[in-house]
Amino acid sequence: VKFADDTAVVGLISNNNEEAYLQEINQLVTWCQGNRLELNVSKTKELIVDFSRKRQRNYTPISIAGTEVERVDCFKYLGVHITEDLTWARHTNSLVKKARQRLYHLRRLRDFKLPERVLRNFYTSTIESILSGCITTWMGSSNKKDYLALRRVVHSAERTIRCSLPDLRDIYSQRCRSKANKIIKEPSHPANHLFSLLPSGKRYRSIKARTNRMRNSFYPKAIRLLNMNST
C-alpha cells in the first residue's frame, strides 16, 4: 500500500468560464480511478485565487465521489502558506513564530559558552533554514512589514551570537540566481524558454509585467538579477 501526498491540480477560470478548470479536476479523478488510487476527499481542499475588481463568488462547488470539497482561503502546501490573495503575512508570521522558538535553544547554547562557530552552525541549520525555506517563492512579493518581522529574528540571533549574519534579501537574491542558472542549463525544464538571450548574447530578455505582483515574482526577478551580473 502506497500513498501519494501533496498532489495539486491548477486550473484556469477565464471570463467566468469554469469548463477548463472543472475538466482538469475530472481528469485527475479519472486518472486516479484508472490507477487504483483512492482520493481522500476529506483532506482535499479548493483554493480560488481571484484578482478581478468584481470578484465572482458563485463558483461551482467541487464534488468528488458524491462528497463536496471544502473551499478554503489559505492552504499550507509543501511548507508554504498560500492565501487566496497571494499575500505572505500569514506565511511569514508562521516562520517568525517557529524561528523564535529555536532562538531559546541558541541562547542556551551561548550560556554554555560554546564557540561562535558552533553557534553559527546551529543558527544556519535550525533558524536560517526555517526563515529561508522556499524563499524564492514568497520573498519577492513580501511587503516591508513582513521583511522587518523576519529581520528582527535575525537581529536577535546576531545579538546572541555577537556576530553579523547573512541578510535574508541577500540569500533570496543568491538563490534566485542559482535556481535560474539550473533552469537555463536544463533544456527540458518547462520554464527554460523564459530565459532567452537578447541578440547581444549577454543579457536575457525581460518578461513584461503589468502588475507589481508579477514583476516581483520569481522569473522576472531572476532575469533582472542575471542581467545585473552581466553589466
C-alpha positions in Angstrom: 0.0 0.0 0.0 1.4 3.4 -1.0 0.3 7.0 -0.5 0.8 9.9 -2.9 0.8 13.1 -0.8 0.9 16.7 -1.9 -0.8 16.2 -5.2 -2.1 19.5 -6.7 -4.1 20.5 -9.7 -4.0 24.0 -11.1 -6.8 25.1 -13.4 -7.7 28.4 -15.1 -11.0 30.1 -14.9 -11.2 32.6 -17.7 -14.0 35.1 -18.3 -16.0 33.3 -15.6 -15.8 30.1 -17.7 -15.1 27.2 -15.4 -15.1 24.5 -18.0 -11.3 24.1 -18.3 -10.9 24.2 -14.5 -13.5 21.5 -13.9 -12.1 19.4 -16.7 -8.6 19.4 -15.0 -10.2 18.1 -11.8 -12.2 15.4 -13.7 -9.1 14.2 -15.5 -7.3 13.8 -12.1 -10.2 11.8 -10.7 -10.4 9.6 -13.8 -6.6 9.1 -13.7 -6.7 8.1 -10.0 -9.6 5.6 -10.7 -7.7 4.1 -13.6 -4.5 3.7 -11.5 -6.3 2.3 -8.4 -5.6 5.4 -6.3 -8.3 6.5 -3.8 -8.6 10.2 -3.3 -9.1 11.3 0.3 -11.8 13.9 -0.2 -11.8 14.9 3.5 -8.2 16.1 3.1 -8.7 17.7 -0.3 -9.1 21.5 -0.3 -10.0 24.0 -3.0 -8.3 27.4 -3.1 -9.5 30.1 -5.6 -7.3 33.0 -6.4 -9.2 35.9 -7.9 -7.8 39.4 -8.5 -10.7 40.7 -10.6 -12.2 44.0 -9.3 -15.6 42.5 -9.3 -14.9 39.2 -7.6 -17.0 36.3 -8.8 -18.0 34.3 -5.7 -20.7 31.9 -7.1 -18.2 29.3 -8.3 -19.5 25.8 -8.9 -18.8 23.6 -5.8 -16.4 20.8 -6.5 -17.7 17.3 -5.7 -15.7 14.1 -5.8 -17.4 10.7 -5.3 -20.5 12.5 -4.1 -18.6 14.5 -1.4 -18.2 18.2 -1.7 -14.6 19.5 -1.5 -14.0 22.2 1.2 -13.2 25.6 -0.1 -10.6 27.5 2.0 -8.9 31.0 1.9 -5.5 29.6 2.9 -3.7 26.3 2.4 -0.3 25.0 3.5 1.4 23.4 0.6 4.9 22.0 0.9 5.5 24.2 4.0 4.2 27.4 2.3 1.0 29.1 3.4 -0.7 30.1 0.2 -3.7 32.5 0.5 -6.4 33.4 -1.9 -4.9 36.9 -2.4 -1.3 35.7 -2.6 -0.1 37.8 0.2 2.5 36.4 2.6 1.7 37.8 6.0 0.3 34.6 7.3 3.3 32.6 6.0 5.9 35.0 7.4 4.1 35.1 10.7 4.3 31.3 10.9 8.0 31.4 10.1 8.7 34.0 12.7 6.8 32.0 15.4 8.7 28.8 14.6 12.1 30.5 14.4 11.7 32.4 17.7 11.1 29.0 19.4 14.6 28.0 18.2 16.2 31.2 19.5 15.7 29.9 23.0 17.9 26.9 22.3 20.5 29.2 20.7 20.6 31.3 23.9 21.1 28.1 26.0 24.0 27.1 23.8 25.5 30.5 24.3 25.1 30.2 28.0 27.2 27.0 27.9 29.9 29.2 26.3 30.1 27.3 23.1 32.4 28.8 20.4 31.0 31.2 17.8 31.5 28.6 15.0 29.2 26.2 16.7 26.5 28.8 17.4 26.6 30.0 13.8 26.2 26.4 12.6 23.3 25.9 14.9 21.7 29.1 13.6 22.2 28.2 10.0 20.8 24.7 10.3 17.8 25.3 12.6 16.8 29.0 12.3 18.0 30.3 8.9 16.8 27.1 7.3 13.3 28.0 8.5 13.4 31.6 7.5 14.7 30.9 4.0 12.6 27.8 3.2 11.1 28.2 -0.3 12.3 31.8 -0.2 12.3 32.2 -4.0 8.5 31.7 -3.9 7.5 34.4 -1.4 10.3 36.9 -0.6 10.0 38.9 -3.7 6.3 39.7 -3.1 6.5 40.2 0.7 5.9 43.7 2.0 8.1 45.7 4.2 6.3 44.7 7.4 6.8 41.0 6.6 10.5 41.6 5.9 11.0 43.6 9.2 9.4 40.8 11.2 11.8 38.3 9.7 14.7 40.7 10.1 14.0 41.1 13.9 14.6 37.4 14.3 18.0 37.6 12.5 18.9 40.6 14.7 18.0 38.6 17.9 20.3 35.8 16.7 23.1 38.3 15.9 22.9 39.7 19.4 23.0 36.2 20.9 26.0 35.0 18.8 27.6 38.5 18.8 28.4 38.5 15.1 26.8 39.6 11.8 24.6 37.1 9.9 23.5 36.9 6.3 20.6 39.2 5.3 17.6 37.3 4.0 17.4 39.5 1.0 21.0 38.5 0.0 20.0 34.9 0.5 17.0 35.4 -1.7 19.0 37.0 -4.5 21.6 34.3 -4.4 19.1 31.5 -4.5 17.1 33.2 -7.3 20.3 33.3 -9.4 21.2 29.8 -8.5 17.8 28.4 -9.4 17.7 30.4 -12.6 21.1 29.0 -13.7 19.9 25.5 -13.1 16.8 26.1 -15.2 18.9 27.6 -18.0 21.2 24.5 -18.0 18.2 22.1 -18.2 16.6 22.3 -21.7 13.8 20.0 -20.7 12.6 22.3 -17.9 9.1 23.7 -18.6 10.4 27.3 -17.9 13.6 27.1 -19.8 12.2 29.1 -22.8 11.6 32.1 -20.5 15.3 32.7 -20.2 16.1 33.8 -23.8 19.1 35.8 -24.6 19.0 39.1 -26.5 20.9 39.4 -29.8 23.9 40.7 -27.9 24.2 37.3 -26.2 25.0 39.0 -22.8 21.6 39.8 -21.4 18.3 38.0 -21.0 15.1 39.2 -22.5 12.9 40.8 -19.8 9.4 39.5 -19.0 6.7 42.1 -19.4 4.7 42.5 -16.2 1.6 44.7 -15.8 1.4 44.4 -12.0 3.9 44.6 -9.2 2.8 41.1 -8.1 4.0 39.7 -11.4 7.1 42.0 -11.6 8.2 40.8 -8.1 7.6 37.1 -8.8 10.5 34.6 -9.4 11.0 34.6 -13.1 11.0 38.4 -13.8 13.1 38.9 -10.7 15.6 36.2 -11.6 16.1 37.7 -15.1 16.8 41.1 -13.6 19.4 39.6 -11.2 21.1 37.8 -14.0 21.2 40.9 -16.1 22.6 42.9 -13.2 25.5 40.4 -13.1 26.2 40.8 -16.8 26.7 44.5 -16.6 
